[in-house]
């Protein structure tokens, strides 16, 4: 038996196995029941929105705040040492880090209104 026939048989066998093991994913109800994929996605989002908000408020924003605060104070120390060395104070990095820190601290108050979770 030639190599092409062996490869063709193996490919056909693989495709048949994949076809038999495939499960169709349909939204419940169909046209008559009023269900659709969009409704299923919206339902999933509404079920998980509270949990997502809790995790983001209690983990993500505090972690970002901590990282920015550490970076701000490290930059402040480096700017102080540069000032002692060159008698010139660089404000740009400090201002950018401070504005980012204020943004992250205030973000939970308004970001959920933009996303649509109150």
C-alpha positions as CSV (number, residue, x, y, z in Angstrom):
1,X,0.0,0.0,0.0
2,X,1.4,3.4,-0.9
3,X,2.2,6.1,1.6
4,X,-0.4,8.4,0.2
5,X,-3.2,5.9,0.8
6,X,-2.0,5.3,4.3
7,X,-2.0,9.0,5.0
8,X,-5.4,9.4,3.4
9,X,-6.9,6.6,5.5
10,X,-5.4,8.0,8.7
11,X,-6.7,11.5,7.9
12,X,-10.2,10.1,7.0
13,X,-10.2,8.1,10.3
14,X,-9.2,11.2,12.3
15,X,-11.8,13.4,10.6
16,X,-14.5,10.7,11.3
17,X,-13.5,10.5,14.9
18,X,-13.6,14.3,15.3
19,X,-17.0,14.4,13.6
20,X,-18.4,11.8,15.9
21,X,-17.0,13.4,19.1
22,X,-18.2,17.0,18.2
23,X,-21.1,18.3,20.3
24,X,-23.1,21.1,18.9
25,X,-23.4,24.2,21.2
26,X,-26.8,25.7,20.9
27,X,-28.6,28.3,23.1
28,X,-31.6,26.9,24.9
29,X,-34.9,27.5,23.2
30,X,-34.0,28.4,19.7
31,X,-36.3,30.7,17.7
32,X,-39.5,29.3,19.1
33,X,-38.3,29.6,22.8
34,X,-36.8,33.0,22.4
35,X,-33.3,32.0,23.5
36,X,-30.3,33.0,21.6
37,X,-26.5,33.1,22.1
38,X,-26.7,36.8,23.0
39,X,-29.2,36.1,25.7
40,X,-27.0,33.3,27.1
41,X,-24.0,35.7,27.2
42,X,-26.0,38.5,28.8
43,X,-27.3,36.1,31.5
44,X,-23.8,34.8,32.2
45,X,-22.5,38.4,32.5
46,X,-25.3,39.4,34.8
47,X,-24.6,36.3,37.0
48,X,-20.9,37.0,37.2
49,X,-20.8,40.8,37.3
50,X,-21.1,41.0,41.1
51,X,-18.3,38.5,41.6
52,X,-16.1,40.3,39.1
53,X,-16.7,43.7,40.8
54,X,-15.9,42.2,44.2
55,X,-12.6,40.7,43.0
56,X,-11.5,43.8,41.1
57,X,-12.4,46.1,44.0
58,X,-10.7,44.0,46.7
59,X,-7.7,42.7,44.7
60,X,-6.9,44.5,41.5
61,X,-7.3,48.1,42.5
62,X,-5.4,47.7,45.9
63,X,-2.6,45.8,44.1
64,X,-2.3,48.6,41.5
65,X,-2.4,51.2,44.2
66,X,0.4,49.5,46.2
67,X,2.6,49.1,43.1
68,X,2.1,52.8,42.2
69,X,2.8,53.9,45.7
70,X,6.0,52.0,45.9
71,X,7.1,53.3,42.6
72,X,6.2,56.9,43.6
73,X,8.2,56.7,46.8
74,X,11.1,55.0,45.1
75,X,11.1,57.8,42.4
76,X,10.8,60.4,45.1
77,X,13.9,59.0,46.9
78,X,15.8,58.9,43.6
79,X,14.8,62.4,42.8
80,X,16.0,63.6,46.2
81,X,19.4,61.9,45.7
82,X,19.7,63.4,42.2
83,X,18.8,66.8,43.7
84,X,21.6,66.5,46.3
85,X,24.0,65.4,43.6
86,X,23.1,67.9,40.8
87,X,21.1,70.6,42.7
88,X,18.3,70.1,40.2
89,X,14.9,68.5,41.0
90,X,13.1,66.5,38.4
91,X,9.3,66.7,38.8
92,X,8.0,64.9,35.6
93,X,8.3,61.3,36.8
94,X,6.9,62.1,40.2
95,X,3.9,64.0,38.8
96,X,3.1,61.2,36.4
97,X,3.2,58.5,39.1
98,X,1.2,60.7,41.5
99,X,-1.6,61.3,38.9
100,X,-1.7,57.6,38.1
101,X,-1.9,56.8,41.8
102,X,-4.8,59.3,42.3
103,X,-6.5,57.8,39.2
104,X,-6.3,54.3,40.5
105,X,-7.5,55.3,43.9
106,X,-10.6,57.2,42.5
107,X,-11.3,54.7,39.7
108,X,-13.6,52.3,41.6
109,X,-16.0,55.1,42.2
110,X,-16.8,55.8,38.6
111,X,-15.5,52.9,36.5
112,X,-18.4,50.6,37.4
113,X,-20.8,53.3,36.2
114,X,-19.1,53.3,32.8
115,X,-19.2,49.5,32.6
116,X,-22.8,49.4,33.8
117,X,-22.4,47.7,37.1
118,X,-23.7,49.7,40.1
